[in-house]
Amino acid sequence: MTDNGLTTIPSEYPVAETIDRLAALVTARGLHVFARIDHAAGAAKAGMALRPTQLLIFGNPTGGTPLMQDRQTAGIDLPVKALAWEDADGRVWLSYNDAAWIAQRHVLGAESREAVEAMAAGLAALTKAAASR
């Protein structure tokens, strides 16, 4: 499903395993994992409850730089991020910003089209592989 530029797919794995799988796939494809953030752990440290929620920030300058060369503001949405989260019913989801939405948000021109299409295809393939058996 896509909502306001956010693509969300179901995961067949728990949150941590979904992010583990995504990180392994990202690394295998030669991309760099910049950070992994466990929002639920952060909430617990603050004395608050949050269902399992983890964010992976990853990318490659070869893919993102053309977008920033077109419009530097695209850097606010780069590197790309994927969020694995568990809903109130115990289902796990994997969400990420749609590359076309990023392009529209930053009014990227034709010179970015190829990079945006490659990013969209790459994100779809990575997230599907991470979330599916």
MIVOFI-759074 format. One record per atom (N, C-alpha, C, O): x, y, z; residue in one letter. Coordinates in steps of 0.05 Angstrom, whole numbers, plus 5000, padded with zeros to 4 digits. Layout:
BEGIN
SITE|xx|yy|zz|fifi
SITE|X|Y|Z|a
...
END
This chain:
BEGIN
SITE|xx|yy|zz|fifi
SITE|5017|4976|5000|m
SITE|5000|5000|5000|m
SITE|5018|5025|5000|m
SITE|5040|5024|5011|m
SITE|5008|5046|4988|t
SITE|5023|5072|4987|t
SITE|5004|5093|4998|t
SITE|4981|5095|4991|t
SITE|5016|5109|5017|d
SITE|5000|5131|5029|d
SITE|5018|5155|5032|d
SITE|5037|5154|5047|d
SITE|5011|5176|5018|n
SITE|5026|5202|5020|n
SITE|5056|5197|5016|n
SITE|5072|5208|5031|n
SITE|5063|5181|4997|g
SITE|5091|5177|4991|g
SITE|5104|5154|5007|g
SITE|5128|5149|5003|g
SITE|5089|5142|5025|l
SITE|5100|5121|5041|l
SITE|5090|5094|5030|l
SITE|5066|5089|5028|l
SITE|5109|5077|5024|t
SITE|5102|5050|5014|t
SITE|5105|5031|5038|t
SITE|5126|5031|5052|t
SITE|5085|5015|5043|t
SITE|5085|4996|5065|t
SITE|5078|4968|5055|t
SITE|5058|4965|5042|t
SITE|5095|4949|5062|i
SITE|5089|4921|5055|i
SITE|5089|4904|5080|i
SITE|5103|4910|5099|i
SITE|5075|4881|5079|p
SITE|5075|4864|5103|p
SITE|5102|4848|5104|p
SITE|5114|4842|5083|p
SITE|5110|4842|5128|s
SITE|5134|4826|5132|s
SITE|5126|4799|5145|s
SITE|5108|4799|5162|s
SITE|5138|4778|5136|e
SITE|5133|4752|5147|e
SITE|5151|4746|5171|e
SITE|5151|4723|5181|e
SITE|5167|4765|5179|y
SITE|5187|4762|5201|y
SITE|5182|4782|5223|y
SITE|5170|4803|5218|y
SITE|5192|4776|5247|p
SITE|5191|4796|5268|p
SITE|5207|4821|5260|p
SITE|5223|4820|5242|p
SITE|5203|4843|5274|v
SITE|5215|4868|5268|v
SITE|5246|4866|5266|v
SITE|5257|4874|5246|v
SITE|5258|4856|5287|a
SITE|5288|4855|5287|a
SITE|5298|4838|5265|a
SITE|5318|4845|5252|a
SITE|5285|4815|5259|e
SITE|5294|4798|5238|e
SITE|5290|4811|5210|e
SITE|5306|4807|5192|e
SITE|5268|4825|5207|t
SITE|5264|4840|5182|t
SITE|5286|4859|5177|t
SITE|5297|4861|5155|t
SITE|5294|4874|5198|i
SITE|5316|4894|5194|i
SITE|5343|4879|5191|i
SITE|5360|4888|5175|i
SITE|5347|4857|5205|d
SITE|5371|4841|5201|d
SITE|5374|4832|5172|d
SITE|5395|4835|5159|d
SITE|5352|4822|5161|r
SITE|5351|4812|5134|r
SITE|5356|4835|5114|r
SITE|5371|4832|5095|r
SITE|5343|4858|5119|l
SITE|5347|4881|5101|l
SITE|5376|4890|5102|l
SITE|5388|4896|5081|l
SITE|5388|4892|5126|a
SITE|5416|4901|5128|a
SITE|5434|4882|5113|a
SITE|5453|4891|5100|a
SITE|5429|4856|5115|a
SITE|5446|4837|5101|a
SITE|5444|4840|5071|a
SITE|5464|4839|5057|a
SITE|5419|4844|5061|l
SITE|5415|4847|5033|l
SITE|5428|4873|5023|l
SITE|5440|4874|5001|l
SITE|5425|4894|5038|v
SITE|5436|4920|5031|v
SITE|5467|4918|5029|v
SITE|5479|4927|5009|v
SITE|5479|4905|5049|t
SITE|5508|4902|5049|t
SITE|5517|4885|5025|t
SITE|5537|4890|5012|t
SITE|5502|4863|5020|a
SITE|5509|4845|4998|a
SITE|5508|4859|4971|a
SITE|5522|4851|4952|a
SITE|5492|4880|4969|r
SITE|5490|4895|4944|r
SITE|5509|4917|4942|r
SITE|5509|4933|4923|r
SITE|5527|4920|4962|g
SITE|5548|4940|4961|g
SITE|5539|4967|4971|g
SITE|5553|4987|4968|g
SITE|5516|4968|4984|l
SITE|5507|4993|4996|l
SITE|5518|4995|5024|l
SITE|5527|4975|5036|l
SITE|5517|5018|5036|h
SITE|5527|5023|5063|h
SITE|5504|5026|5083|h
SITE|5486|5041|5077|h
SITE|5506|5013|5105|v
SITE|5487|5017|5127|v
SITE|5499|5039|5144|v
SITE|5520|5036|5156|v
SITE|5485|5061|5146|f
SITE|5494|5084|5161|f
SITE|5486|5082|5190|f
SITE|5501|5090|5208|f
SITE|5462|5072|5195|a
SITE|5453|5071|5223|a
SITE|5429|5051|5225|a
SITE|5415|5046|5205|a
SITE|5426|5041|5249|r
SITE|5403|5024|5256|r
SITE|5393|5036|5282|r
SITE|5408|5037|5302|r
SITE|5368|5043|5283|i
SITE|5356|5056|5306|i
SITE|5334|5039|5317|i
SITE|5315|5032|5302|i
SITE|5336|5032|5342|d
SITE|5314|5016|5355|d
SITE|5297|5036|5371|d
SITE|5304|5043|5394|d
SITE|5275|5045|5359|h
SITE|5258|5064|5372|h
SITE|5245|5054|5397|h
SITE|5241|5069|5417|h
SITE|5238|5028|5398|a
SITE|5226|5016|5422|a
SITE|5246|5016|5445|a
SITE|5238|5022|5468|a
SITE|5271|5011|5440|a
SITE|5291|5012|5461|a
SITE|5294|5040|5471|a
SITE|5297|5045|5495|a
SITE|5294|5060|5453|g
SITE|5295|5088|5461|g
SITE|5272|5096|5479|g
SITE|5275|5110|5498|g
SITE|5248|5086|5471|a
SITE|5224|5092|5486|a
SITE|5226|5080|5514|a
SITE|5219|5093|5534|a
SITE|5236|5055|5516|a
SITE|5239|5042|5541|a
SITE|5258|5057|5560|a
SITE|5253|5059|5584|a
SITE|5280|5068|5548|k
SITE|5299|5083|5564|k
SITE|5286|5109|5575|k
SITE|5294|5119|5596|k
SITE|5266|5118|5561|a
SITE|5251|5142|5570|a
SITE|5228|5135|5588|a
SITE|5212|5153|5596|a
SITE|5225|5109|5594|g
SITE|5203|5100|5611|g
SITE|5176|5099|5597|g
SITE|5155|5100|5610|g
SITE|5177|5096|5571|m
SITE|5152|5095|5555|m
SITE|5151|5068|5540|m
SITE|5172|5056|5534|m
SITE|5127|5060|5533|a
SITE|5123|5035|5518|a
SITE|5120|5041|5488|a
SITE|5106|5060|5481|a
SITE|5132|5024|5472|l
SITE|5128|5026|5443|l
SITE|5131|4998|5432|l
SITE|5150|4984|5438|l
SITE|5112|4990|5415|r
SITE|5115|4964|5401|r
SITE|5141|4963|5386|r
SITE|5152|4985|5380|r
SITE|5151|4939|5379|p
SITE|5177|4938|5365|p
SITE|5176|4956|5340|p
SITE|5158|4954|5323|p
SITE|5196|4972|5338|t
SITE|5199|4992|5316|t
SITE|5229|4997|5311|t
SITE|5242|5007|5329|t
SITE|5239|4990|5288|q
SITE|5267|4994|5281|q
SITE|5270|5008|5254|q
SITE|5255|5001|5235|q
SITE|5289|5026|5253|l
SITE|5295|5041|5228|l
SITE|5323|5034|5218|l
SITE|5342|5033|5234|l
SITE|5325|5029|5192|l
SITE|5351|5024|5180|l
SITE|5356|5047|5160|l
SITE|5339|5053|5143|l
SITE|5379|5060|5162|i
SITE|5386|5082|5144|i
SITE|5409|5072|5127|i
SITE|5430|5063|5138|i
SITE|5406|5072|5101|f
SITE|5426|5060|5083|f
SITE|5426|5075|5056|f
SITE|5408|5089|5049|f
SITE|5447|5070|5041|g
SITE|5449|5081|5014|g
SITE|5476|5079|5002|g
SITE|5494|5064|5012|g
SITE|5480|5094|4981|n
SITE|5504|5094|4965|n
SITE|5506|5121|4952|n
SITE|5487|5130|4939|n
SITE|5528|5135|4954|p
SITE|5531|5161|4941|p
SITE|5525|5161|4911|p
SITE|5516|5181|4899|p
SITE|5531|5138|4898|t
SITE|5526|5136|4869|t
SITE|5497|5139|4863|t
SITE|5489|5150|4842|t
SITE|5480|5129|4881|g
SITE|5451|5131|4876|g
SITE|5439|5157|4885|g
SITE|5421|5168|4871|g
SITE|5447|5168|4907|g
SITE|5435|5192|4918|g
SITE|5446|5218|4909|g
SITE|5431|5238|4907|g
SITE|5472|5219|4902|t
SITE|5484|5244|4894|t
SITE|5471|5257|4870|t
SITE|5467|5281|4870|t
SITE|5463|5242|4849|p
SITE|5450|5255|4826|p
SITE|5424|5270|4834|p
SITE|5418|5291|4823|p
SITE|5410|5259|4854|l
SITE|5386|5273|4863|l
SITE|5393|5299|4877|l
SITE|5380|5320|4873|l
SITE|5414|5299|4893|m
SITE|5423|5323|4907|m
SITE|5437|5343|4888|m
SITE|5436|5367|4893|m
SITE|5449|5333|4867|q
SITE|5460|5351|4847|q
SITE|5438|5366|4833|q
SITE|5441|5390|4826|q
SITE|5415|5353|4829|d
SITE|5392|5366|4818|d
SITE|5380|5386|4837|d
SITE|5376|5409|4830|d
SITE|5374|5378|4861|r
SITE|5364|5395|4883|r
SITE|5376|5386|4909|r
SITE|5371|5363|4918|r
SITE|5392|5402|4921|q
SITE|5406|5395|4946|q
SITE|5386|5388|4968|q
SITE|5393|5373|4986|q
SITE|5362|5399|4967|t
SITE|5343|5393|4988|t
SITE|5335|5364|4989|t
SITE|5325|5354|5009|t
SITE|5340|5349|4968|a
SITE|5335|5320|4968|a
SITE|5351|5306|4990|a
SITE|5344|5284|4998|a
SITE|5373|5319|4998|g
SITE|5389|5307|5020|g
SITE|5375|5304|5046|g
SITE|5384|5288|5063|g
SITE|5352|5317|5050|i
SITE|5337|5313|5074|i
SITE|5324|5286|5075|i
SITE|5318|5275|5096|i
SITE|5319|5274|5051|d
SITE|5307|5248|5049|d
SITE|5327|5226|5042|d
SITE|5320|5203|5037|d
SITE|5353|5233|5041|l
SITE|5374|5214|5035|l
SITE|5394|5214|5058|l
SITE|5398|5235|5070|l
SITE|5407|5193|5063|p
SITE|5403|5166|5051|p
SITE|5375|5156|5056|p
SITE|5360|5167|5073|p
SITE|5369|5135|5042|v
SITE|5342|5124|5045|v
SITE|5339|5110|5072|v
SITE|5358|5102|5085|v
SITE|5314|5106|5080|k
SITE|5307|5094|5105|k
SITE|5285|5074|5102|k
SITE|5268|5077|5084|k
SITE|5286|5053|5118|a
SITE|5264|5033|5119|a
SITE|5258|5029|5148|a
SITE|5275|5026|5165|a
SITE|5232|5028|5154|l
SITE|5222|5025|5181|l
SITE|5206|4999|5184|l
SITE|5186|4995|5170|l
SITE|5216|4981|5201|a
SITE|5200|4957|5207|a
SITE|5186|4962|5233|a
SITE|5197|4972|5253|a
SITE|5160|4955|5234|w
SITE|5144|4962|5257|w
SITE|5122|4941|5261|w
SITE|5112|4929|5242|w
SITE|5114|4938|5286|e
SITE|5093|4919|5293|e
SITE|5068|4934|5300|e
SITE|5069|4953|5316|e
SITE|5045|4926|5288|d
SITE|5020|4940|5294|d
SITE|5007|4928|5319|d
SITE|5017|4910|5331|d
SITE|4984|4940|5326|a
SITE|4970|4931|5351|a
SITE|4960|4902|5350|a
SITE|4955|4890|5370|a
SITE|4958|4891|5325|d
SITE|4949|4864|5322|d
SITE|4972|4844|5320|d
SITE|4968|4820|5316|d
SITE|4997|4854|5324|g
SITE|5021|4837|5323|g
SITE|5031|4832|5295|g
SITE|5050|4817|5291|g
SITE|5020|4845|5275|r
SITE|5030|4842|5247|r
SITE|5054|4861|5243|r
SITE|5055|4882|5255|r
SITE|5073|4852|5227|v
SITE|5097|4868|5222|v
SITE|5096|4879|5194|v
SITE|5088|4865|5175|v
SITE|5104|4904|5192|w
SITE|5104|4919|5167|w
SITE|5131|4931|5161|w
SITE|5147|4935|5180|w
SITE|5137|4936|5136|l
SITE|5162|4949|5128|l
SITE|5154|4972|5110|l
SITE|5142|4969|5090|l
SITE|5162|4996|5119|s
SITE|5154|5021|5105|s
SITE|5179|5036|5095|s
SITE|5200|5035|5108|s
SITE|5176|5050|5073|y
SITE|5198|5067|5062|y
SITE|5185|5089|5045|y
SITE|5163|5086|5035|y
SITE|5201|5110|5042|n
SITE|5192|5132|5024|n
SITE|5194|5124|4995|n
SITE|5215|5115|4987|n
SITE|5173|5127|4980|d
SITE|5172|5121|4952|d
SITE|5191|5141|4937|d
SITE|5189|5165|4942|d
SITE|5208|5131|4920|a
SITE|5228|5147|4906|a
SITE|5214|5168|4888|a
SITE|5223|5191|4886|a
SITE|5191|5161|4876|a
SITE|5177|5180|4860|a
SITE|5166|5203|4877|a
SITE|5165|5226|4868|a
SITE|5158|5197|4902|w
SITE|5148|5217|4920|w
SITE|5171|5236|4927|w
SITE|5167|5260|4929|w
SITE|5195|5225|4932|i
SITE|5218|5242|4938|i
SITE|5223|5260|4915|i
SITE|5228|5284|4918|i
SITE|5222|5250|4890|a
SITE|5227|5266|4866|a
SITE|5206|5288|4864|a
SITE|5213|5311|4858|a
SITE|5181|5281|4869|q
SITE|5160|5301|4868|q
SITE|5163|5322|4890|q
SITE|5160|5346|4885|q
SITE|5169|5313|4914|r
SITE|5172|5331|4936|r
SITE|5193|5353|4931|r
SITE|5190|5376|4939|r
SITE|5215|5344|4918|h
SITE|5237|5363|4914|h
SITE|5238|5374|4885|h
SITE|5257|5388|4878|h
SITE|5217|5369|4870|v
SITE|5214|5379|4843|v
SITE|5239|5373|4827|v
SITE|5251|5390|4814|v
SITE|5247|5347|4827|l
SITE|5270|5338|4812|l
SITE|5264|5338|4783|l
SITE|5242|5332|4774|l
SITE|5285|5345|4767|g
SITE|5281|5347|4738|g
SITE|5288|5321|4724|g
SITE|5293|5300|4736|g
SITE|5287|5323|4698|a
SITE|5292|5300|4680|a
SITE|5319|5288|4685|a
SITE|5323|5264|4681|a
SITE|5339|5304|4693|e
SITE|5366|5293|4697|e
SITE|5367|5273|4720|e
SITE|5387|5259|4722|e
SITE|5347|5273|4737|s
SITE|5347|5255|4759|s
SITE|5330|5230|4754|s
SITE|5330|5211|4770|s
SITE|5316|5230|4732|r
SITE|5296|5208|4726|r
SITE|5309|5180|4729|r
SITE|5297|5163|4742|r
SITE|5331|5176|4716|e
SITE|5344|5150|4716|e
SITE|5351|5141|4745|e
SITE|5347|5118|4752|e
SITE|5362|5159|4760|a
SITE|5370|5153|4788|a
SITE|5345|5147|4805|a
SITE|5346|5129|4822|a
SITE|5324|5162|4801|v
SITE|5299|5158|4816|v
SITE|5287|5131|4809|v
SITE|5278|5116|4827|v
SITE|5287|5124|4783|e
SITE|5276|5098|4775|e
SITE|5293|5075|4786|e
SITE|5282|5055|4795|e
SITE|5319|5078|4786|a
SITE|5337|5057|4797|a
SITE|5332|5055|4828|a
SITE|5332|5033|4838|a
SITE|5329|5077|4841|m
SITE|5324|5077|4870|m
SITE|5298|5063|4876|m
SITE|5296|5047|4894|m
SITE|5277|5069|4861|a
SITE|5251|5057|4865|a
SITE|5252|5027|4861|a
SITE|5242|5012|4877|a
SITE|5265|5018|4840|a
SITE|5267|4989|4834|a
SITE|5284|4976|4856|a
SITE|5277|4954|4865|a
SITE|5305|4988|4864|g
SITE|5323|4976|4884|g
SITE|5309|4974|4911|g
SITE|5310|4953|4924|g
SITE|5295|4995|4920|l
SITE|5280|4994|4945|l
SITE|5258|4973|4945|l
SITE|5255|4958|4964|l
SITE|5244|4971|4923|a
SITE|5222|4951|4921|a
SITE|5234|4923|4923|a
SITE|5223|4906|4937|a
SITE|5256|4918|4909|a
SITE|5268|4891|4909|a
SITE|5279|4885|4936|a
SITE|5275|4862|4946|a
SITE|5294|4903|4948|l
SITE|5306|4898|4974|l
SITE|5285|4893|4996|l
SITE|5287|4874|5011|l
SITE|5265|4910|4997|t
SITE|5245|4907|5018|t
SITE|5228|4882|5014|t
SITE|5221|4869|5034|t
SITE|5222|4875|4990|k
SITE|5207|4851|4985|k
SITE|5223|4827|4993|k
SITE|5212|4808|5006|k
SITE|5248|4826|4986|a
SITE|5265|4804|4993|a
SITE|5269|4802|5024|a
SITE|5270|4780|5035|a
SITE|5271|4824|5037|a
SITE|5275|4824|5066|a
SITE|5249|4815|5081|a
SITE|5251|4803|5102|a
SITE|5226|4821|5070|a
SITE|5201|4816|5084|a
SITE|5187|4790|5076|a
SITE|5168|4782|5089|a
SITE|5197|4777|5056|s
SITE|5184|4753|5045|s
SITE|5200|4728|5048|s
SITE|5225|4729|5049|s
SITE|5187|4706|5051|r
SITE|5201|4679|5052|r
SITE|5208|4669|5025|r
SITE|5219|4648|5022|r
END
